[in-house]
Amino acid sequence: MEKKAIPIEIENFEDIIKDNYYYVDKSMLIEDILVNRAAVTLFTRPRRFGKTLNISMIKYFFDVRNKDENRKLFEGLKIFGSEYMKEQGKYPVIFVSLKDLRADTWEGTFENLKSFISDLYAEFEDMREIMNKRDKIKFDKIFYEEEKGDYETALKLLSNYIYKYYGKKVIILIDEYDAPIINAFDKGYYNEAINFFQVFYSSALKTNDSLKYGILTGITRIIKEGIFSGLNNLYVNTILSKNYSEYFGLLENEVIEMLDYFQMKYKTKEVKDWYNGYRFGDKEIYNPWSIINYIKEKELKAYWANVSGNTLLENMLDHAGEDVYTDLKRFTDGESIEKYISDGTTIKSLLGNEDEIWQLFLYSGYLTKAKEQIEIDETLEYTNIYNLKIPNKEIRKYFGNMFLNRFFGTELKTSILIKALESGDIKKFEKTLGEIMVNMLSHFDLDSEMEKIYQVFMIGLVGFLMGKYEIISNNESGYGRYDLAMIPIKSNEKAYLMEFKISKTENRMTLKAEEALKQIDEKKYDTRLKARGIKNILKIGIAFYGKKVKVFSK
C-alpha cells in the first residue's frame, strides 16, 4: 500500500482524503455539532490548530451538491458508522474563508470584498436561470461587482436565493471571521470595517429565516463589538470550554500513532517537551502544525511560532509597561501566574487595558491554562481567573526570539552576540551587548527600576539558543541562586553561568562586574553542573548601568 504523505499546508478536506495524505480522524466533531444543535456556533482556537480543515470537512459532509461523491470521502472514518451519517448531503452550504481578506486601506479591502463575494455568487450561478426578475437584478449587481450591489447583506441574500432554489435551509460556514477586523484595526480603518461586518454577519446569522446552522471560526472572542449583539442563539466555544476540546489540535494518542506510522515513535519524549502542553478544556493538546513539520524536517525547532505572526499582539507589546515584561520573565522562568480572562472583549479595549494582553496571549496560543487550576469559589465575582503558563519549549524559544529581534536589536546583531559568547570572545560579546542595549532602552523608562528589564533581556538572549542548551534561571545551587545557566544538551560541550549586577554609577561598573563573577565562585554556583559531569564551564559576571554594560569572565 502506498505510504501516506505529510499534509503540510493542505487544508482542503477533499484533497487530504483523495490524495492520500495522513489524516487524523476528527469527523466525530460533526456528530457533536448535530447532537448539540446550536443555531450558530463560534469556535475560537489559535492559528493552525485545524480550524480550516475542520470547517472544510463540515462543508463536504453537509453539502447537497455532489453529495454522492462527497459521501465516499467519509468511508472508513468514525462518522461513517454514526446514526448521524443520515444528515450527510442534506443541505446547501455557503463556505466563506476570510483569513486572506486584508489590505492597507478600507477602500482596498472593500474592492477585495466585492471580488470575493462575486466569486462566491459565481459558485451558484446556475440558480440565475430560474430566478424571478427582481431577485436576478439584485443577484447580478453583486455577481458583476457593480457599485450599487448590496454587499453588506450579500450572505443573507445568497442564502435566501439558495433556499428558494433547493427548498432547504442553508448552512453558512465562515472561517477566520475576525481576520479582516483585526487587520483593519492594525491598519487604522477599524470603524469602516466594523460598520460593514456588523451588518454582514448579523443579517446572515441573526435575522435569517433561510439559515439552518451557522458555524464560525476565529482566534479572538470579540463578541462585544456589536457583531453578534442580539444573537441569542450563539454558542461560543473557546479553548477554555470542555465541549469539542479534542477536535482542534492533536491528542497524545494521536501524536504517538502518527510518529509510529512515520517510524519516529522513539522521539515521543522530545516531541512532548517541545510541542505538547496546551490545555483545551480538560484535554491535553499538541500543536498539530509543529508536529507535521517536525515529522517532515526531523529537527526540533520552533515551527508554529515562527509562522503565526500576530500584529495585534505586537501592537500591544509596543504599548506594554514594565509589569507586563516582569510577568513575561516569570512565564519564561517556567512559573504559572493567575490572570483574569474576560468573557468577551472589544478590539479597542485591548490597547486601552494592559490586562487584556493576557487574554490575547491565551487565545492566540502563546500561553495556556495550567493543569493545576486554582480552586475558586464560583459565587465570587472573579470566577474567570485562570492559572496561565507557557505551554512548551517551542513557545519559550519564541519569547526569546521576540525579545531579541523585536525589542533588543537586529537579528544580525543577535547572531554576532551569540557567536561571540560561544567562541569565548568576551570583548566582542560586551561590545555587541552594549549596542543592543541602546536599542533596548529606547522602549523603556530609564527612571524606572531596570533590573527586571535586564533579566528579561538576558533570558530572551539564551532563549534564542534553546534546543542546544537547557535554560535555567534563578535556580538554587551551592549556597545561593544563580541568575542564569545555559547547560549544553551534549554534556561534553561548554556550559555558561551568569550573574548580573546593577551599578548605581558608571565608575562602579567594573567593580560590580568583578563582584558578580566572584559571587559565582564564592557561592559555588557550579556545584550542580559539576555533579552532572560538566567540566567546561564559562563563568560570566555582567554589570549594567543605564545604556552601558561591563562583562568579565573566567
Secondary structure per residue as TSV (DSSP state, phi and psi in degrees):
chain	resnum	aa	ss	phi	psi
A	1	M	-	360.0	138.4
A	2	E	-	-63.1	133.2
A	3	K	-	-72.0	139.7
A	4	K	-	-70.6	149.4
A	5	A	B	-91.7	161.3
A	6	I	-	-83.5	125.5
A	7	P	-	-87.3	64.7
A	8	I	T	-79.3	127.6
A	9	E	T	65.2	17.8
A	10	I	-	-103.0	108.3
A	11	E	-	-116.9	3.0
A	12	N	-	-95.6	121.2
A	13	F	H	-59.9	-41.8
A	14	E	H	-60.6	-42.5
A	15	D	H	-64.3	-40.9
A	16	I	H	-56.9	-47.1
A	17	I	H	-76.8	-49.2
A	18	K	H	-69.3	-34.7
A	19	D	T	-93.7	13.4
A	20	N	T	60.4	46.0
A	21	Y	B	-87.2	155.1
A	22	Y	-	-66.7	128.6
A	23	Y	-	-128.6	126.2
A	24	V	-	-87.6	117.8
A	25	D	-	-68.0	107.9
A	26	K	-	-114.3	21.5
A	27	S	T	-68.5	-19.7
A	28	M	H	-71.3	-7.6
A	29	L	H	-55.2	-38.0
A	30	I	H	-63.3	-44.3
A	31	E	H	-61.7	-43.7
A	32	D	H	-62.6	-38.4
A	33	I	H	-63.5	-41.1
A	34	L	H	-72.8	-32.1
A	35	V	H	-67.4	-44.3
A	36	N	H	-76.1	-33.1
A	37	R	-	52.5	38.4
A	38	A	-	-68.8	136.9
A	39	A	S	-62.4	-43.4
A	40	V	E	-135.0	128.6
A	41	T	E	-122.4	133.3
A	42	L	E	-113.5	118.4
A	43	F	E	-100.8	122.1
A	44	T	E	-111.1	124.2
A	45	R	-	-145.8	161.0
A	46	P	-	-63.2	166.3
A	47	R	T	-60.2	145.1
A	48	R	T	61.0	33.8
A	49	F	S	-109.5	22.4
A	50	G	S	97.5	9.1
A	51	K	H	-63.7	-48.1
A	52	T	H	-65.9	-42.3
A	53	L	H	-63.6	-39.9
A	54	N	H	-65.9	-42.6
A	55	I	H	-72.4	-28.4
A	56	S	H	-66.8	-41.5
A	57	M	H	-58.8	-44.4
A	58	I	H	-60.9	-40.9
A	59	K	H	-58.4	-50.5
A	60	Y	H	-67.6	-25.5
A	61	F	H	-72.6	-50.0
A	62	F	H	-84.6	-27.4
A	63	D	B	-61.0	127.1
A	64	V	S	-71.5	-24.4
A	65	R	T	-74.9	134.7
A	66	N	T	55.6	36.2
A	67	K	H	-63.5	-34.7
A	68	D	H	-69.9	-41.6
A	69	E	H	-65.7	-42.0
A	70	N	H	-64.3	-33.7
A	71	R	H	-58.9	-36.4
A	72	K	H	-63.7	-26.5
A	73	L	H	-63.9	-24.4
A	74	F	T	-99.8	-0.6
A	75	E	T	-63.2	129.1
A	76	G	T	90.0	-9.8
A	77	L	S	-89.4	162.8
A	78	K	G	-59.9	-38.0
A	79	I	G	-66.1	-22.3
A	80	F	G	-63.8	-27.6
A	81	G	G	-94.8	5.5
A	82	S	S	-86.5	150.2
A	83	E	G	-63.1	-20.0
A	84	Y	G	-82.4	0.3
A	85	M	G	-62.6	-20.1
A	86	K	G	-65.0	-17.5
A	87	E	G	-84.0	-6.0
A	88	Q	T	-65.3	133.8
A	89	G	T	69.5	24.9
A	90	K	-	-98.2	-15.9
A	91	Y	B	-131.5	145.6
A	92	P	-	-71.0	145.3
A	93	V	E	-127.2	133.6
A	94	I	E	-105.2	119.7
A	95	F	E	-114.8	123.0
A	96	V	E	-128.4	125.3
A	97	S	E	-115.5	121.0
A	98	L	-	-106.8	10.5
A	99	K	T	-66.6	-24.3
A	100	D	T	-105.4	11.2
A	101	L	-	-85.7	94.4
A	102	R	-	-154.0	151.1
A	103	A	-	-159.5	171.3
A	104	D	S	-80.9	-17.4
A	105	T	S	-133.7	161.6
A	106	W	H	-66.7	-36.1
A	107	E	H	-59.9	-43.9
A	108	G	H	-65.3	-41.5
A	109	T	H	-64.1	-41.2
A	110	F	H	-66.2	-37.9
A	111	E	H	-63.5	-41.3
A	112	N	H	-63.8	-38.6
A	113	L	H	-61.9	-45.3
A	114	K	H	-59.2	-44.5
A	115	S	H	-65.9	-40.8
A	116	F	H	-63.4	-46.1
A	117	I	H	-70.1	-35.2
A	118	S	H	-60.3	-43.4
A	119	D	H	-62.7	-37.0
A	120	L	H	-64.0	-43.4
A	121	Y	H	-64.0	-34.1
A	122	A	H	-62.9	-26.4
A	123	E	T	-63.5	-23.3
A	124	F	T	-116.6	28.8
A	125	E	G	-61.7	-29.2
A	126	D	G	-63.5	-18.0
A	127	M	G	-72.2	-20.5
A	128	R	G	-59.2	-33.0
A	129	E	G	-66.1	-25.0
A	130	I	G	-111.0	7.1
A	131	M	S	-73.7	149.9
A	132	N	-	-72.3	165.1
A	133	K	H	-59.6	-41.7
A	134	R	H	-63.7	-47.9
A	135	D	H	-63.7	-38.8
A	136	K	H	-65.3	-37.7
A	137	I	H	-62.5	-46.2
A	138	K	H	-64.4	-42.9
A	139	F	H	-60.8	-44.7
A	140	D	H	-69.5	-30.4
A	141	K	H	-61.2	-37.8
A	142	I	H	-81.4	-41.2
A	143	F	H	-59.5	-38.8
A	144	Y	T	-97.6	12.0
A	145	E	T	58.3	40.4
A	146	E	-	-74.4	155.8
A	147	E	T	-62.7	-33.6
A	148	K	T	-92.3	14.8
A	149	G	-	-67.0	145.3
A	150	D	-	-87.9	76.5
A	151	Y	-	-74.5	-28.5
A	152	E	T	-63.6	-34.9
A	153	T	T	-108.6	22.6
A	154	A	H	-60.1	-38.6
A	155	L	H	-66.1	-43.1
A	156	K	H	-65.3	-44.9
A	157	L	H	-59.6	-45.6
A	158	L	H	-62.1	-41.4
A	159	S	H	-64.2	-35.0
A	160	N	H	-65.2	-44.0
A	161	Y	H	-62.3	-42.4
A	162	I	H	-65.6	-40.5
A	163	Y	H	-60.5	-43.2
A	164	K	H	-64.4	-37.9
A	165	Y	H	-71.8	-46.3
A	166	Y	H	-95.1	-18.9
A	167	G	S	71.1	19.3
A	168	K	S	-133.5	144.5
A	169	K	-	-66.9	158.2
A	170	V	E	-106.0	142.7
A	171	I	E	-98.4	125.9
A	172	I	E	-108.0	122.7
A	173	L	E	-114.6	124.7
A	174	I	E	-125.7	113.4
A	175	D	E	-94.6	132.9
A	176	E	S	57.8	55.6
A	177	Y	T	-59.8	-28.6
A	178	D	T	-93.2	-7.1
A	179	A	H	-58.1	-48.7
A	180	P	H	-68.9	-26.4
A	181	I	H	-73.7	-43.0
A	182	I	H	-63.7	-41.6
A	183	N	H	-64.0	-39.0
A	184	A	H	-62.8	-40.6
A	185	F	H	-63.6	-42.5
A	186	D	H	-64.5	-35.8
A	187	K	H	-93.4	-6.2
A	188	G	T	93.9	17.9
A	189	Y	-	-126.6	40.5
A	190	Y	H	-58.5	-45.8
A	191	N	H	-60.8	-43.9
A	192	E	H	-63.6	-42.5
A	193	A	H	-65.7	-45.6
A	194	I	H	-67.6	-34.4
A	195	N	H	-63.0	-38.4
A	196	F	H	-71.5	-50.3
A	197	F	H	-73.5	-23.1
A	198	Q	H	-57.9	-45.7
A	199	V	H	-75.3	-41.7
A	200	F	H	-56.7	-47.0
A	201	Y	H	-79.7	-49.4
A	202	S	H	-66.3	-36.5
A	203	S	H	-64.4	-36.1
A	204	A	H	-78.9	-30.8
A	205	L	H	-109.2	-21.1
A	206	K	T	-104.2	-42.4
A	207	T	S	-121.9	53.7
A	208	N	-	-129.1	104.3
A	209	D	T	-72.8	-9.4
A	210	S	T	-91.5	-0.4
A	211	L	E	-89.4	128.8
A	212	K	E	-90.4	-60.6
A	213	Y	E	-139.0	148.7
A	214	G	E	-121.0	132.6
A	215	I	E	-131.2	125.2
A	216	L	E	-122.5	152.0
A	217	T	E	-127.1	155.9
A	218	G	E	-171.8	-174.4
A	219	I	S	-103.8	-47.6
A	220	T	S	-98.2	159.7
A	221	R	-	-110.1	69.1
A	222	I	-	-91.0	57.8
A	223	I	G	-76.4	-13.0
A	224	K	G	-89.7	6.2
A	225	E	G	-71.8	-12.6
A	226	G	S	97.3	-6.0
A	227	I	T	-60.4	-42.8
A	228	F	T	-112.5	19.2
A	229	S	T	-62.7	133.1
A	230	G	T	81.0	0.9
A	231	L	-	-86.9	87.3
A	232	N	T	-72.9	-16.9
A	233	N	T	-97.6	18.7
A	234	L	E	-88.7	128.4
A	235	Y	E	-111.5	121.9
A	236	V	E	-102.1	122.1
A	237	N	E	-116.0	114.7
A	238	T	-	-112.4	-177.8
A	239	I	T	-67.3	-12.3
A	240	L	T	-89.9	-10.4
A	241	S	-	-82.1	142.9
A	242	K	S	-77.6	-35.3
A	243	N	T	-65.2	143.4
A	244	Y	T	64.6	11.2
A	245	S	T	-66.6	-23.6
A	246	E	T	-87.8	-2.4
A	247	Y	S	-96.5	-10.0
A	248	F	S	-121.3	120.5
A	249	G	S	90.6	-178.8
A	250	L	B	-116.7	136.8
A	251	L	-	-78.6	161.4
A	252	E	H	-61.3	-43.2
A	253	N	H	-62.9	-32.1
A	254	E	H	-69.9	-37.3
A	255	V	H	-67.9	-46.1
A	256	I	H	-60.6	-42.5
A	257	E	H	-63.5	-38.6
A	258	M	H	-68.9	-43.8
A	259	L	H	-61.8	-40.0
A	260	D	H	-63.3	-42.3
A	261	Y	H	-60.8	-39.5
A	262	F	T	-94.6	18.0
A	263	Q	T	57.6	45.3
A	264	M	-	-132.0	23.2
A	265	K	G	-61.8	-26.4
A	266	Y	G	-66.2	-11.0
A	267	K	G	-96.3	12.7
A	268	T	H	-57.5	-44.7
A	269	K	H	-64.5	-46.3
A	270	E	H	-62.2	-40.3
A	271	V	H	-63.9	-40.0
A	272	K	H	-63.5	-43.5
A	273	D	H	-64.0	-36.7
A	274	W	H	-87.7	-36.3
A	275	Y	H	-126.7	0.7
A	276	N	-	-92.8	-164.6
A	277	G	-	100.1	-8.9
A	278	Y	E	-77.2	148.4
A	279	R	E	-124.9	101.7
A	280	F	E	-104.6	114.3
A	281	G	T	60.2	-120.2
A	282	D	T	-109.8	16.7
A	283	K	E	-109.0	144.5
A	284	E	E	-89.8	126.2
A	285	I	E	-124.1	140.2
A	286	Y	B	-96.9	153.1
A	287	N	-	-77.5	114.0
A	288	P	H	-68.8	-36.5
A	289	W	H	-61.8	-42.9
A	290	S	H	-67.5	-39.2
A	291	I	H	-62.2	-49.6
A	292	I	H	-69.1	-32.9
A	293	N	H	-71.7	-36.7
A	294	Y	H	-64.4	-43.2
A	295	I	H	-61.7	-36.1
A	296	K	H	-73.3	-47.2
A	297	E	H	-87.7	-25.0
A	298	K	-	58.6	36.9
A	299	E	-	-138.1	129.1
A	300	L	-	-77.1	111.0
A	301	K	S	-161.2	175.9
A	302	A	-	-81.4	108.2
A	303	Y	S	-96.5	-50.9
A	304	W	S	-69.4	-50.4
A	305	A	T	-61.1	-29.7
A	306	N	T	-77.9	-12.7
A	307	V	T	-120.1	0.5
A	308	S	-	-108.8	54.1
A	309	G	-	-56.6	141.0
A	310	N	-	-132.8	96.9
A	311	T	H	-66.5	-32.5
A	312	L	H	-63.7	-42.5
A	313	L	H	-63.7	-41.7
A	314	E	H	-63.2	-39.4
A	315	N	H	-62.0	-40.4
A	316	M	H	-65.6	-39.4
A	317	L	H	-66.3	-31.5
A	318	D	H	-60.3	-33.6
A	319	H	T	-98.7	2.2
A	320	A	-	-73.3	146.9
A	321	G	-	-93.6	-175.0
A	322	E	H	-64.3	-32.1
A	323	D	H	-61.9	-37.3
A	324	V	H	-63.0	-43.7
A	325	Y	H	-71.6	-30.2
A	326	T	H	-63.4	-44.6
A	327	D	H	-68.2	-36.4
A	328	L	H	-62.2	-37.2
A	329	K	H	-62.6	-44.2
A	330	R	H	-63.3	-40.9
A	331	F	H	-60.7	-44.0
A	332	T	H	-65.8	-29.5
A	333	D	T	-73.3	-6.9
A	334	G	T	100.5	4.0
A	335	E	-	-76.1	156.9
A	336	S	-	-109.4	142.9
A	337	I	E	-131.6	138.5
A	338	E	E	-75.8	129.3
A	339	K	E	-137.6	146.7
A	340	Y	E	-86.4	125.5
A	341	I	-	-115.5	114.5
A	342	S	-	-74.4	159.7
A	343	D	S	-70.7	-24.5
A	344	G	-	-165.2	163.5
A	345	T	-	-150.4	174.8
A	346	T	-	-115.0	150.9
A	347	I	H	-61.4	-37.9
A	348	K	H	-61.0	-34.4
A	349	S	H	-73.0	-18.2
A	350	L	H	-62.3	-42.6
A	351	L	H	-80.7	-21.9
A	352	G	H	-84.3	-17.3
A	353	N	-	-128.4	110.0
A	354	E	T	-60.8	-29.4
A	355	D	T	-64.9	-24.9
A	356	E	H	-66.7	-18.5
A	357	I	H	-61.5	-30.1
A	358	W	H	-72.2	-32.5
A	359	Q	H	-63.4	-42.8
A	360	L	H	-67.7	-41.8
A	361	F	H	-57.5	-42.8
A	362	L	H	-67.1	-53.7
A	363	Y	H	-68.9	-25.3
A	364	S	H	-83.9	-11.1
A	365	G	T	99.1	9.7
A	366	Y	S	-91.0	-18.8
A	367	L	S	-129.1	163.4
A	368	T	E	-143.2	165.2
A	369	K	E	-72.8	130.6
A	370	A	-	-68.7	148.9
A	371	K	S	-63.9	-38.4
A	372	E	S	-85.4	75.3
A	373	Q	-	-71.6	136.7
A	374	I	-	-66.8	147.1
A	375	E	-	-84.5	130.4
A	376	I	-	-131.1	136.2
A	377	D	-	-67.5	115.8
A	378	E	T	-69.2	-10.5
A	379	T	T	-81.5	-12.7
A	380	L	S	-77.2	161.7
A	381	E	S	-66.6	-41.9
A	382	Y	-	-92.2	68.0
A	383	T	T	-85.5	-1.3
A	384	N	T	-101.7	31.3
A	385	I	E	-92.7	127.9
A	386	Y	E	-127.4	148.4
A	387	N	E	-86.1	113.1
A	388	L	E	-107.9	155.4
A	389	K	E	-156.9	166.4
A	390	I	-	-74.5	131.4
A	391	P	-	-72.4	-34.5
A	392	N	S	-163.2	-179.1
A	393	K	H	-65.2	-33.2
A	394	E	H	-60.6	-43.5
A	395	I	H	-74.6	-33.6
A	396	R	H	-60.8	-40.1
A	397	K	H	-65.7	-37.7
A	398	Y	H	-59.1	-45.2
A	399	F	H	-60.2	-40.6
A	400	G	H	-60.7	-46.4
A	401	N	H	-63.9	-39.3
A	402	M	H	-62.0	-46.4
A	403	F	I	-63.7	-42.8
A	404	L	I	-69.4	-52.6
A	405	N	I	-85.3	-27.9
A	406	R	I	-91.2	-40.0
A	407	F	I	-109.7	-22.7
A	408	F	S	-120.1	21.7
A	409	G	-	127.1	178.1
A	410	T	-	-78.4	163.6
A	411	E	H	-64.6	-33.3
A	412	L	H	-62.3	-46.6
A	413	K	H	-63.6	-37.0
A	414	T	H	-60.2	-45.2
A	415	S	H	-62.2	-43.1
A	416	I	H	-61.6	-42.5
A	417	L	H	-60.7	-46.0
A	418	I	H	-66.5	-43.2
A	419	K	H	-62.7	-39.1
A	420	A	H	-63.4	-41.9
A	421	L	H	-63.2	-48.5
A	422	E	H	-71.5	-24.3
A	423	S	H	-88.5	-7.3
A	424	G	T	81.2	13.4
A	425	D	-	-83.1	82.7
A	426	I	H	-68.9	-33.5
A	427	K	H	-62.4	-44.1
A	428	K	H	-68.9	-37.8
A	429	F	H	-59.3	-47.2
A	430	E	H	-62.3	-45.3
A	431	K	H	-62.2	-46.7
A	432	T	H	-69.0	-39.4
A	433	L	H	-61.4	-40.3
A	434	G	H	-63.3	-38.8
A	435	E	H	-65.5	-39.9
A	436	I	H	-68.9	-35.6
A	437	M	H	-62.6	-32.1
A	438	V	H	-60.8	-43.7
A	439	N	H	-67.9	-39.7
A	440	M	H	-60.0	-46.0
A	441	L	H	-72.3	-11.7
A	442	S	T	-70.7	-15.3
A	443	H	T	-93.7	-7.8
A	444	F	S	-133.2	162.1
A	445	D	-	-80.7	116.0
A	446	L	T	-65.5	-20.5
A	447	D	T	-83.4	-10.4
A	448	S	S	-84.4	172.4
A	449	E	-	-68.3	115.4
A	450	M	-	-92.2	-12.7
A	451	E	H	-57.7	-41.4
A	452	K	H	-63.6	-38.2
A	453	I	H	-66.7	-42.7
A	454	Y	H	-61.1	-40.3
A	455	Q	H	-63.9	-42.9
A	456	V	H	-60.2	-43.6
A	457	F	H	-60.2	-47.6
A	458	M	H	-67.0	-34.3
A	459	I	H	-66.8	-38.3
A	460	G	H	-61.2	-40.4
A	461	L	H	-57.6	-53.1
A	462	V	H	-76.2	-23.9
A	463	G	H	-60.4	-28.9
A	464	F	T	-63.1	-24.2
A	465	L	T	-99.0	6.3
A	466	M	B	-59.8	141.2
A	467	G	T	109.0	-36.0
A	468	K	T	-94.7	-28.4
A	469	Y	E	-129.7	151.9
A	470	E	E	-88.3	124.8
A	471	I	E	-101.0	122.9
A	472	I	E	-130.2	132.4
A	473	S	E	-124.0	139.4
A	474	N	S	55.9	39.5
A	475	N	-	-96.4	146.2
A	476	E	E	-77.5	132.5
A	477	S	E	-159.2	137.3
A	478	G	T	65.6	-122.0
A	479	Y	T	-110.0	26.5
A	480	G	E	-179.2	-159.0
A	481	R	E	-122.5	121.0
A	482	Y	-	-78.2	158.2
A	483	D	S	-74.7	-41.5
A	484	L	E	-157.3	137.2
A	485	A	E	-132.4	139.4
A	486	M	E	-116.9	106.8
A	487	I	E	-104.7	120.3
A	488	P	E	-64.9	141.7
A	489	I	S	-64.2	-38.9
A	490	K	S	-90.5	117.2
A	491	S	T	-64.4	-16.6
A	492	N	T	-87.5	-0.5
A	493	E	S	-95.3	172.6
A	494	K	-	-75.0	139.8
A	495	A	E	-106.0	160.0
A	496	Y	E	-129.8	133.4
A	497	L	E	-119.2	128.4
A	498	M	E	-125.5	140.0
A	499	E	E	-128.5	135.9
A	500	F	E	-112.7	145.0
A	501	K	E	-135.6	147.2
A	502	I	E	-103.9	126.0
A	503	S	-	-96.3	138.1
A	504	K	S	-82.2	-18.5
A	505	T	S	-138.5	156.8
A	506	E	G	-65.4	-35.0
A	507	N	G	-65.0	-24.4
A	508	R	G	-96.0	6.2
A	509	M	H	-61.9	-45.1
A	510	T	H	-60.8	-44.4
A	511	L	H	-60.6	-42.8
A	512	K	H	-67.5	-39.5
A	513	A	H	-64.7	-41.5
A	514	E	H	-65.2	-39.0
A	515	E	H	-63.0	-40.6
A	516	A	H	-63.3	-43.5
A	517	L	H	-65.2	-41.3
A	518	K	H	-64.3	-36.2
A	519	Q	H	-62.7	-33.4
A	520	I	H	-60.4	-41.3
A	521	D	H	-75.8	-45.5
A	522	E	H	-60.2	-38.7
A	523	K	T	-96.6	7.1
A	524	K	T	51.7	49.8
A	525	Y	T	-65.0	-17.4
A	526	D	T	-85.8	4.7
A	527	T	H	-56.0	-50.5
A	528	R	H	-70.1	-34.4
A	529	L	H	-65.2	-42.9
A	530	K	H	-65.3	-36.1
A	531	A	H	-64.2	-24.1
A	532	R	T	-88.4	3.7
A	533	G	T	86.7	14.2
A	534	I	-	-90.4	119.0
A	535	K	-	-103.7	-30.2
A	536	N	-	-90.7	98.9
A	537	I	E	-126.7	123.5
A	538	L	E	-97.4	120.4
A	539	K	E	-97.8	132.3
A	540	I	E	-131.0	125.9
A	541	G	E	-108.4	129.0
A	542	I	E	-126.3	129.9
A	543	A	E	-113.7	134.8
A	544	F	E	-113.6	139.7
A	545	Y	E	-146.4	108.7
A	546	G	T	56.0	-121.2
A	547	K	T	-93.9	11.1
A	548	K	E	-113.1	155.7
A	549	V	E	-141.6	142.9
A	550	K	E	-131.3	132.3
A	551	V	E	-127.8	132.5
A	552	F	E	-126.3	150.3
A	553	S	E	-148.7	164.3
A	554	K	-	-161.2	360.0
